[in-house]
């Protein structure tokens, strides 16, 4: 019996809209290329990503999650707090709930670095995060109790 295509939630932190557009474009192209379906959800910034993913996990509608965002270093330690807590929160959710999650939060020194990493024709970190999510869904299906 053929398994249904995975249904993914792409959660986008839109603090930097231009970079968010590029990350989302890369992620969605990768999901479409794999035959996955998706929905999109927007949150204000990277710090809000774990809460949004937690709410979605509780709803039970998705096979996996792609968290996209960008944090650019500024003059204070705010950068470190946001990066660390967003990463910790998402990792905790993935492990606690065995949730396939692609981590696509850029942590950059400046806008140029972020744009290079987000560009679907460049480093395409959005596409990379989507492919990681899909790989973890495949692993969960292989190792899970409903294996065929």
Secondary structure, 3 states (H helix, E strand, C coil): CCCCCCEEEEEEECCCHHHHHHHHHHHHHHHHHCCCEEEEEEECCHHHHHHHHHHHHHHCCCCEEEEEEEEECCCCCHHHHHHHHHHHHHHHHHHHHCCEEEEEEEEECCHHHHHHHHCCCCCCHHHHHHHHHHHHHHHHHHHCCCCC
